[in-house]
Amino acid sequence: MSPLWSLALTPLPLAGAVLLKRAWDGPSPNRPGFILGGWGLLVIAIAASVPLMGPARGPFAVLAVGSTAALVLVAAGVEHRNARKKAARELAPEPSDRRRVVWRGWLRGFLAGPLAGVAALGCGLAVAICAPGQIQSRMVIGGLMVPFLWAGGMAWTLSDDKILRAFAVLAGVAVATLGAAFLKGAL
Amino acid sequence: MDGSTAAAPAKPAKATGKPIWPKVPAEFVRAMLAGHSALGLAFAALIYLVCFSGSIAVFTYEYGRWEQPAGPVLHAVTPQAADAAFREVLAKNPKAHDLFLRLPEPAYPRLSVHGDDPQGGEHTWFADASGRLAGEQKTPWSEFQAELHTVLHLPRAWGGFIVGLTGVALLSSLVSGVLSHPRVFKDAFAFRWGGSKRLQEADLHNRISVWGLPFHLVVSLTGAFLGLTVIIVGVLALATFKGDTSKAYALFRGPTVEDDPRPAAKVIDIAAAITNLKTRYPNARPTYVFIEHPGESGQHAGVNLVTEGRLSRGETVVVDGAGQVLGEVGYESGSVGLRVLSTMTPLHFGWFGGWPVKVAYLLLGLGLTAVTSSGVAIWLARRRDKGRPAPRWERVWIAFVWSQPAAYAFSALIALFSPATPVVAVWGLATLAACASAIVGTPVGISLALRRISAGLLALVAVAHASLHFAAMADPAGWIVDAALLGTAAILAASTLKALRRAEA
């Protein structure tokens, strides 16, 4: 029965999404109530899943099934546009136009890939080796930091126009963290 | 995510109060969008492939059951039957380095033993309720699709690294996508279809991205971590163990038993070990036993125990050759790190909440696949809007996108009739053939044709499978997967009819 609890709880996030959509639909005196009620139902669903499915398993299961239900709700509210009629619209933001310079492209790729990766690995390694706590915890937390920091570094270097600043920061972080890790060198 | 819908009010402007979110400078949004586009384009094909294969891989166990639906289907076995199966496989190769005994569980109701033969070839045998071997496991297509997702059929270290790097790129795209979409919550329900291609794709891209965000973050972070483990542990070992990675891995293996190759007085008693552990852990269910150096003095076993209600791969208890419990690895009782580590695989694949979570993971995974596809479509449409169309890339991308359902279905069909044929080669050729359609067709024509071919192939797979196994479909998973394939084929076919009507209109 336990796995079916996530299905049994699905009406809660779905009802929450319906309330949020009613708030989104337009201004009304009930709007704050809809917003509070919507988020409240999502929180209640997650809280209810803890005793029913387990403290970690329940929230993750409700998030997965609830997200799917919310997407179904969004899909059900699809608005069909007339292909021939051009809708009046504001200008959507456009990506910034950068000058196409070959060496900058290669340098940006190097920063986002290898250098951001080495800097992230350095941070993870520094946590694994230098932070307090049990060895396994330090290793796993340090290891989890690597993809997260690498992704952050990638996003930053690919969007920052000041490419040399990004280079300096990433190189500095890599040298400092790897240096600290290799200097200490023992778990 | 794309910022294109950031200002696309289909309704009259609403009188709203002061926004609760801080205003993001336009320059920042534009810079983030540029980075988001560059990253998305650089990794589009890899992210698409990893997301598509990952969505399919959620049901890996079910495909295995579908490929061999005759069973024996077992929902529980006695410890004695498990022990008998282990001994029968050991008798085939008494010098086996290790054996992997898998006990029936709800997701995979089979008793099986994996080991190698004297020539080094690997085999998995199924056993019946008494532990007698009933046949060899032959699930080439299930293995193909799982390996495509985890290592792209490359050498394990390289494949894992590339998949992990793809996970990092996906995670990075999520970060830059959220930052470049300042109206992320304000537009949360706006889903408009038709009209401008770019805005339609942008709505699809942004709505799935926003509502699937928790799932996207979880699978990309866990996937990147799992893929990069080899490199992370390698660097860690370099810094602390002079490059000896086995010492780093040993920290996660629990109690160790000294290697002693001298023959043991008797082979480890798996039945006694399971019985003993069932008494010690009454709420847990043994799922597998990994026996190392069976028949040697240093023989020992790791018994994995799963407790209902825990988000974990299970606790592993190490037992020595005499049946003495040496201790737990600590996946559920150890440090925070070990407990977090044990959640990674179930969280990544959706193997923690039964079929409702698996179905949700499949749909959300396909949603993420659609996000990747629409991201490139937005970029192509933007180029067209600006008077710089890239018709060749439009054809290539749509052909690649729809090549995968067709290639997966075709490889499954060939695997059904010719299990010895290398499935990856069939899949590769089918992918190339589908992509070659970019040479001749238009984007709409390619999309329609490949969707129809996929629908036809999926239906053919279901019908062929049902015909081949009709008389011996002991496992209901066989019928369920066939029905799901037919349903998918019908949806795909229906989508082409709608598209055709739209095109005619």
Interface residues (C-beta under 8 A of the other chain):
Chain A: S2 P3 L4 S6 L7 L20 K21 W24 D25 G26 P27 M53 G54 A56 R57 F60 A61 L63 A64 V65 S67 T68 A70 L71 V74 A75 G77 V78 E79 H80 R81 N82 A83 K85 K86 A87 R89 E90 L91 A92 P93 E94 P95 S96 R98 R108 G109 A112 G117 L121 G124 L125 A128 I129 G133 Q134 I135 Q136 S137 R138 M139 V140 I141 G142 G143 L144 V146 P147 F148 W150 A151 G152 M154 A155 W156 T157 L158 S159 D160 D161 A181 F182 G185 A186 L187
Chain B: G3 S4 T5 A6 A7 A8 P9 A10 K14 A15 T16 G17 A26 E27 V29 R30 A31 M32 L33 A34 G35 H36 S37 A38 L39 A42 G164 G167 V168 A169 L171 S172 S173 L174 V175 S176 L179 S180 A188 F189 A190 F191 R192 W193 G194 G195 S196 L199 Q200 A202 R207 I208 W211 G212 L213 P214 F215 V218 S220 L221 A224 F225 L228 T229 I231 I232 V233 V235 L236 A239 T240 A248 L251 F252 E308 G309 R310 L311 G330 G334 S335 V336 G337 L338 V340 L341 T343 L347 G350 F352 G353 G354 W355 P356 V357 V359 A360 Y361 L363 L364 G367 R382 R502
